[in-house]
Amino acid sequence: MKVWFLGTGTSQGIPVIGCNDGVCRSADHRDKRLRVSVWIHWDDHSWVIDCGPDFRQQMLTSQCQKLDGILYTHEHSDHTAGLDDIRPFFFRQGDIPIYGHERVIKNLRQRFDYVFTEVDRYPGAPSVTVNEVVRGQAFAVGNKTCEPISVKHGDLDIFGYRIGSFAYLTDVKYITPEETEKLKGLKVLVVSALRHEPHDTHYNLEEALALIKLLKPERAYLTHISHNMGFHAEVEQTLPENVFLAYDNLEITI
């Protein structure tokens, strides 16, 4: 299995519009971050977690040729706004499967009503097949099993996902001991770490490192990083030896 980090930034990305701090002006490509998403592929299977406003650019850069489905963590725009850009995949493949919490599917139906309607469809609109993700109920992604991991993003119930020995958690602020048990024995954990200072709805670096220490994956990668975290090169030097800052277009093999 390979994981391509399509984007590793927060809702504003880096550089932030109008921002002149050092990170936003950095020449290091690792400090330039699109909205958070990953592409997971193995054999002939190809899946994306979240589909944000940078989706078109991310698909072109990664040269992804096939999309078997989209797993949504939650409904916020930086994770969903790129849905219309699945059109090239739809034109080649037909309806694209999407997976998400019932609340997320409802939100997408409202915002992208032309994608879901069966009446007077615009001929250029994409179409999807809807799959509701339910807490505690695993489902198939190609020839593998995906286990939803229920976490809190502030007060919002959202999903992370575990596929085999890989797990992806973004926008997480709290996870119960019950859900934590589902994350034991990982080879790779991806978890969000917004910045050094505490935040009401996101892990900061200290909280993310505490979860990694508890779960003991072989490797861990931090994502959903804001410009307030600091320079990639400097922050990574402070991390435990098995923990890394992810960056856009990093590809890892599991």
N, C-alpha and C positions, 0 to 999 in steps of 0.2 A: 504494500500500500504506500502511495505517495501523497503527501499533503503540501499543497502550494498555498502560501499565505498571499491571498489576493489583495488584502488590505489589513493594516494593523493599527489604524488610527481611530480616534473617537468621532463623534458626530460632526465635528467641524473639520476633521482632517488636519494634516500638517503639510504646508504652512496654513495657518489660520488667516482668513481674509483680513487685511489691514494690520496684521501683527508684525512688529519689527524686532521681536526679541531674538536672542542668539539662535535658538533651535529653529525658529521659523525661517531664519536667513541662512541656515547651515548648508554647506556644500556637500555634506555627507549624504549619499542617497538613502542611507538607512534612517535618516531623520525626516524623510518625506513620506508621509503616510496617508493612503486613501482610507475610505471607510471600511470597517472591519468585515472580513469574509474569508472563507477558505474553500479551496477546491480539493476534493478528495477523489483519487482515482486508483484503480487497480484492475489488472486484466482489461476487460472491455467495459468496465463500470466507471461511471463518472457522475459525481454528486457535488453539489455546492451547499454550504451552510450560509444562509442569508444572502440577500440580493439587493444591495444598497444602491445609492445614486451613482456610484462609480462602476457599476456592473459592466457596461459596454467596454469601457477602457480596460478593465481587468480581464475580460474574456479575450480581447485582442492581444494584450500583453502576454498572457499565459498560453495563448494559442489553443485554448480549449475547443475541441471540435464536436463535442457531444455532451448532452445534458440529460441524465437519466432522472433527475429530480432535484428539488430545492427543499432543504430542511430549514424552517424558520425558527429562530430562537424566540422572537417576540415582534411586536408590530411597529416599533419605533422606526421613523423614516430612514435613519441611517442603515437599517437592516432590511428594508422592504421597497424603497423607492425605485429600484431598478426593474421592477416586474415587467414593465412594457418591453424592456430590451431583451426579453427571451424570444422575441419574434423570429430571429433567424433560426433558432433551434426548432421552434414550432413549425416553421415552413418546411424544414427538412424532415422532422421526426413526427409531427402531429402533436397532440395535446401533451403538455409537460406536467408531470406529477408534482404537486406541492404538498408539503406536510407541515402542520402547525397546530397549535392550541386552538380550540374552538373559537376563542375570543379573537385570535389573530386572523383566522379565516373570515370571520364576520367583518373585521376591519378592512381586510383586503377587498371583500365584496363591495363595500361602500366606496372605497377610494378608487378602485379599478373596476367599476361596474360593467364596463364594456368588455372586459376580459371574461366575465362570468355569465353574461346574459345569453339567453337562447333565442331572444326575439330581436329581429332587425339588427343582426350582427354586422358590424363594419367588416368588410372583407379582408382588411389588413390587420385586424386585431388578433392577438395571440389567444390561445385557449389552454385551459389547464384541467387536470383532474385533481379533485380535492381529497386529501386524506387527513382526517383529524387525528392528532396525536393526543393520547390520553395518559395521564400520569400512571406509571407502573405497568404500562402495556408496551412491550417490545414489538417491533415490526421489522419487516425485511427491507433491506436496501440492496438490491441486486442479490447476490448469493451470500450476503452477510446479514447479521442481525444488528439492529440499532436499538439501543436502550435509552429512552428519554430520562434525563436527570432533572428533577424539579428543583429550581433554585429561586431565590428572591432577588429582584432588581428593585431595591427600595421596598415598596409594598406590592409590587407587581409580580405575579407568578409567571415565570418564564421557564424555558427548557434549555438545558445543555444536552449534548448527545454523546453516547459512548458507542463506538463501533470497534469491536474486537478489543485490542489493547490500546486503542487511541480514544481520548475523550476531549471534548471541546466545550468550554464554559466561558461565555462572555457576558458582560454587564451584570456580573454576580455581586451581590452584597452579603447574602446569607445562604447557607445550605445546612439542612438538618443532619444530625448523625445518621439517620436512616438512609438518606440519599448519599451521604459520604461513603457508606459501606459499598455502594454500587461502583465506586471509583477505585477500589483496591486492585492491586496487581497490574497497573498500567505500565506500558512501555513509554508512552508519551502522553502528557497532559498539557493542554493549552488552556490558559486561564487569563482573564483580564486583570490588568493592574493600571489604574488610571494615572496615578501620580504619587508623590510621597505623602502629601497631606491627606487626612481623612476626608471622605466624601459621603454624603447621605445615601447614595444609591449604588455606589461602585466600590469594589475592593480598591484600597490603596496598595502600594508595594508591600508594606509590612503584612497586610492581611493575606495577600496572594501567596507570599512566601510561607506564611504559617500553614496555609492549606497544603502547599507542596510538601512541607516538612511532615505533615500528618500523613499524607497519602503515599509518600515515598515512590513516585514514579521513577523510572530509569532516567528520563529526561523531562524537563518542563520548559515551556515557551510562554512568555508573557505577551499579551496583545491588548488591543483597545487602549492604546497609550496616547496620552495628551502631551502637548508641548511643555506642560508644566513638569513632566517627569525629568526633563533635562536631556543632555546630549546622549545619544545612543552609546557612543564609544566610552563615555565616562561612566554611565550607569552600569553597563554590562561588566565592567571591571570589579564592581562591588558585589556581584551576585555569587551565590554558591556555584560550585563547579559543574553541577548538572542542570543549572537554570540559565536560560538565555532570553534576551530580548528578541522577539520575532521582528522581522522587518518585511516590507513589501517585496514580493517576488522571491522570498526564501522558499526553497523546496526541500523537504525532508523525507526520508524513507523510513518506514516502520517495518 
